[in-house]
Amino acid sequence: MADGRQDGLESLLGHRFERPDWLERALTHSSWMAENAPKDGSARIDDNEKLEFLGDAVLALVVSEALLTNFPAWREGELSKARATLVNSGALAEAARRLDLGAHLRLGRGEEKTGGRQKTALLADAYEAVLAALFLDAGLPAARTFIERSLLSWGLAQQTERLGQADRKSHLQELLQAHGWPPATYRVVGQTGPDHRKVFEVEVIVGGRATALGQGSSKKEAEQVAASGAIEQLARTFAPDEKQDAGSGPNDRS
């Protein structure tokens, strides 16, 4: 990588590398190595696949820590699914695009011709590899700062409400299944407002009965709100101090 381009990328990354070869390796795709590796094996620079492996582990650690700090009341299942939302390939690729990593990748001719610099999977891998390079060059504090600045500051700000609700429907289904109840169903019972600012009202049906209502700017959002209301009601129904047999089905209720 030319010095000027590396300086520009280091500025975007917020880190000056003590060992620039880590960054060079992080940006080297296997397709480039297949075409450019010396035949005698001299001056070999590995591709970024092993760095992707390390970066994935560092990313999981830092994001898990951030979620525990920001959402201390969440259960393990909620934390796991929120982490999956924050670190899926699409989210990582978007972070890579904000850093313009695609412009700095070393690709083989085939990948170049097929738009490799904009491929979601390739960019997500590059993000993880660059993260690993930062970790190896400067340790966990530098890696954590990079993740917070390039991924979490955006992801948490944009998705906190969705992350908090992302598990509500699944949580409700799991709760019902655990007590031998049939799955919940949802139906739209109303919508108001102009087309560009619709408000949907959705009813959740549990055991053949309307259990809770939810409102939202989309059907999915309203369903999540309704599911949250149903969970609150069922938590009382299934409470240990209730005389009702928790394992009874919906038809056993009076």
JORA-V154373 format. One record per residue. N is the residue number from 1. RES is the residue in one small letter. SS is DSSP state (2 for helix, 1 for strand, 0 for the rest). PHI is phi in whole degrees, -180 to 180 (NA if undefined). PSI is psi in degrees with one decimal (999 if undefined). Layout:
N|RES|SS|PHI|PSI ; N|RES|SS|PHI|PSI
This chain:
1|m|0|NA|131.9 ; 2|a|0|-62|147.7 ; 3|d|2|-58|-41.2 ; 4|g|2|-63|-44.1 ; 5|r|2|-66|-39.3 ; 6|q|2|-65|-41.1 ; 7|d|2|-59|-42.8 ; 8|g|2|-64|-41.3 ; 9|l|2|-69|-41.6 ; 10|e|2|-60|-34.6 ; 11|s|2|-64|-42.8 ; 12|l|2|-66|-36.1 ; 13|l|2|-77|-19.7 ; 14|g|0|75|29.7 ; 15|h|0|-153|133.2 ; 16|r|0|-98|118.5 ; 17|f|0|-76|131.7 ; 18|e|0|-72|-33.9 ; 19|r|0|-122|89.9 ; 20|p|2|-60|-19.3 ; 21|d|2|-66|-25.9 ; 22|w|2|-63|-43.9 ; 23|l|2|-67|-40.9 ; 24|e|2|-60|-42.9 ; 25|r|2|-66|-39.9 ; 26|a|2|-62|-26.2 ; 27|l|0|-99|6.3 ; 28|t|1|-100|110.3 ; 29|h|0|-80|153.5 ; 30|s|2|-61|-28.0 ; 31|s|2|-66|-33.5 ; 32|w|2|-69|-42.8 ; 33|m|2|-62|-39.1 ; 34|a|2|-61|-29.3 ; 35|e|2|-99|-21.1 ; 36|n|2|-122|-5.9 ; 37|a|0|-64|135.8 ; 38|p|0|-58|138.1 ; 39|k|0|-63|-29.9 ; 40|d|0|-90|1.2 ; 41|g|0|81|3.3 ; 42|s|0|-77|152.3 ; 43|a|0|50|39.9 ; 44|r|0|-73|134.9 ; 45|i|0|-117|120.8 ; 46|d|0|-68|159.7 ; 47|d|0|-79|-174.9 ; 48|n|0|-95|10.0 ; 49|e|2|-65|-41.4 ; 50|k|2|-69|-33.3 ; 51|l|2|-68|-33.9 ; 52|e|2|-58|-43.4 ; 53|f|2|-59|-47.3 ; 54|l|2|-68|-42.5 ; 55|g|2|-61|-37.5 ; 56|d|2|-60|-41.7 ; 57|a|2|-69|-43.4 ; 58|v|2|-64|-41.6 ; 59|l|2|-61|-45.6 ; 60|a|2|-61|-40.6 ; 61|l|2|-64|-50.9 ; 62|v|2|-68|-41.9 ; 63|v|2|-69|-38.3 ; 64|s|2|-61|-43.9 ; 65|e|2|-61|-43.2 ; 66|a|2|-65|-40.4 ; 67|l|2|-67|-40.5 ; 68|l|2|-61|-38.1 ; 69|t|2|-71|-42.6 ; 70|n|2|-82|-27.1 ; 71|f|0|-132|68.1 ; 72|p|0|-65|-19.7 ; 73|a|0|-88|-8.7 ; 74|w|0|-72|150.6 ; 75|r|0|-87|171.4 ; 76|e|2|-59|-43.3 ; 77|g|2|-62|-41.0 ; 78|e|2|-65|-42.4 ; 79|l|2|-63|-42.5 ; 80|s|2|-63|-43.9 ; 81|k|2|-73|-32.7 ; 82|a|2|-66|-40.8 ; 83|r|2|-62|-42.2 ; 84|a|2|-61|-36.8 ; 85|t|2|-67|-40.3 ; 86|l|2|-74|-29.8 ; 87|v|0|-115|18.7 ; 88|n|0|-68|167.4 ; 89|s|2|-61|-35.1 ; 90|g|2|-64|-43.2 ; 91|a|2|-66|-41.2 ; 92|l|2|-67|-39.2 ; 93|a|2|-64|-39.2 ; 94|e|2|-64|-40.1 ; 95|a|2|-62|-41.4 ; 96|a|2|-62|-38.5 ; 97|r|2|-67|-38.7 ; 98|r|2|-63|-28.9 ; 99|l|0|-91|-3.6 ; 100|d|0|59|37.1 ; 101|l|2|-64|-33.1 ; 102|g|2|-56|-36.6 ; 103|a|2|-68|-18.4 ; 104|h|2|-104|-1.5 ; 105|l|0|-72|148.2 ; 106|r|1|-102|109.1 ; 107|l|0|-118|153.8 ; 108|g|0|-75|167.4 ; 109|r|2|-61|-37.2 ; 110|g|2|-64|-46.5 ; 111|e|2|-65|-37.0 ; 112|e|2|-62|-43.8 ; 113|k|2|-69|-28.5 ; 114|t|0|-98|18.7 ; 115|g|0|75|34.0 ; 116|g|2|-58|-29.3 ; 117|r|2|-69|-12.7 ; 118|q|2|-117|5.1 ; 119|k|0|-72|132.1 ; 120|t|2|-59|-49.5 ; 121|a|2|-63|-41.6 ; 122|l|2|-67|-41.2 ; 123|l|2|-69|-39.0 ; 124|a|2|-63|-42.3 ; 125|d|2|-63|-40.0 ; 126|a|2|-65|-39.2 ; 127|y|2|-60|-47.5 ; 128|e|2|-63|-38.2 ; 129|a|2|-67|-41.6 ; 130|v|2|-65|-39.4 ; 131|l|2|-59|-44.3 ; 132|a|2|-63|-39.4 ; 133|a|2|-61|-42.3 ; 134|l|2|-63|-42.8 ; 135|f|2|-62|-45.6 ; 136|l|2|-69|-32.0 ; 137|d|2|-81|-33.9 ; 138|a|2|-140|3.8 ; 139|g|0|89|-178.9 ; 140|l|2|-63|-39.5 ; 141|p|2|-58|-41.5 ; 142|a|2|-67|-40.2 ; 143|a|2|-65|-42.4 ; 144|r|2|-63|-43.6 ; 145|t|2|-61|-42.4 ; 146|f|2|-62|-46.4 ; 147|i|2|-64|-44.1 ; 148|e|2|-62|-40.4 ; 149|r|2|-78|-40.4 ; 150|s|2|-92|-20.5 ; 151|l|2|-129|-55.9 ; 152|l|2|-72|-38.2 ; 153|s|2|-60|-36.0 ; 154|w|2|-81|-48.2 ; 155|g|2|-63|-45.6 ; 156|l|2|-69|-38.8 ; 157|a|2|-66|-39.6 ; 158|q|2|-84|-24.1 ; 159|q|2|-125|8.6 ; 160|t|2|-55|-46.9 ; 161|e|2|-64|-43.8 ; 162|r|2|-67|-38.9 ; 163|l|2|-62|-40.8 ; 164|g|2|-67|-27.1 ; 165|q|2|-103|-8.8 ; 166|a|0|-57|-26.6 ; 167|d|0|-101|-0.3 ; 168|r|2|-63|-47.5 ; 169|k|2|-65|-44.0 ; 170|s|2|-64|-41.4 ; 171|h|2|-61|-42.7 ; 172|l|2|-62|-45.6 ; 173|q|2|-62|-39.6 ; 174|e|2|-65|-40.4 ; 175|l|2|-63|-45.3 ; 176|l|2|-65|-43.4 ; 177|q|2|-62|-40.2 ; 178|a|2|-63|-24.2 ; 179|h|0|-108|14.1 ; 180|g|0|74|23.2 ; 181|w|0|-96|154.3 ; 182|p|0|-72|161.1 ; 183|p|0|-62|152.2 ; 184|a|0|-76|153.8 ; 185|t|1|-127|162.1 ; 186|y|1|-131|146.8 ; 187|r|1|-146|141.9 ; 188|v|1|-77|125.7 ; 189|v|1|-111|-4.8 ; 190|g|1|-179|159.1 ; 191|q|1|-153|140.5 ; 192|t|1|-134|167.6 ; 193|g|0|91|164.5 ; 194|p|0|-68|167.2 ; 195|d|2|-57|-36.8 ; 196|h|2|-84|-5.1 ; 197|r|2|-142|50.8 ; 198|k|0|-66|144.7 ; 199|v|1|-122|119.6 ; 200|f|1|-99|143.3 ; 201|e|1|-118|123.6 ; 202|v|1|-124|140.7 ; 203|e|1|-108|136.7 ; 204|v|1|-104|131.8 ; 205|i|1|-106|120.7 ; 206|v|1|-125|122.5 ; 207|g|0|62|31.2 ; 208|g|0|83|3.4 ; 209|r|1|-123|144.4 ; 210|a|1|-69|120.9 ; 211|t|1|-107|-36.7 ; 212|a|1|-158|156.1 ; 213|l|1|-114|150.0 ; 214|g|1|-141|146.2 ; 215|q|1|-121|148.0 ; 216|g|1|-169|169.3 ; 217|s|0|-78|-6.2 ; 218|s|0|-143|162.9 ; 219|k|2|-62|-40.3 ; 220|k|2|-64|-43.0 ; 221|e|2|-64|-43.1 ; 222|a|2|-64|-37.2 ; 223|e|2|-63|-40.0 ; 224|q|2|-65|-41.4 ; 225|v|2|-65|-42.8 ; 226|a|2|-63|-41.6 ; 227|a|2|-62|-38.7 ; 228|s|2|-61|-43.1 ; 229|g|2|-63|-40.0 ; 230|a|2|-65|-39.3 ; 231|i|2|-61|-43.3 ; 232|e|2|-61|-42.6 ; 233|q|2|-68|-43.8 ; 234|l|2|-70|-26.9 ; 235|a|2|-61|-35.8 ; 236|r|2|-73|-38.4 ; 237|t|2|-63|-39.7 ; 238|f|0|-95|8.6 ; 239|a|0|-60|142.5 ; 240|p|0|-59|-29.8 ; 241|d|0|-85|0.7 ; 242|e|0|-74|142.5 ; 243|k|0|-75|-23.5 ; 244|q|0|-62|139.7 ; 245|d|0|-67|117.8 ; 246|a|0|-62|-24.2 ; 247|g|0|-88|-1.8 ; 248|s|0|-71|152.3 ; 249|g|0|-84|176.3 ; 250|p|2|-65|-27.0 ; 251|n|2|-76|-9.6 ; 252|d|2|-88|-7.8 ; 253|r|0|-76|149.1 ; 254|s|0|-88|999
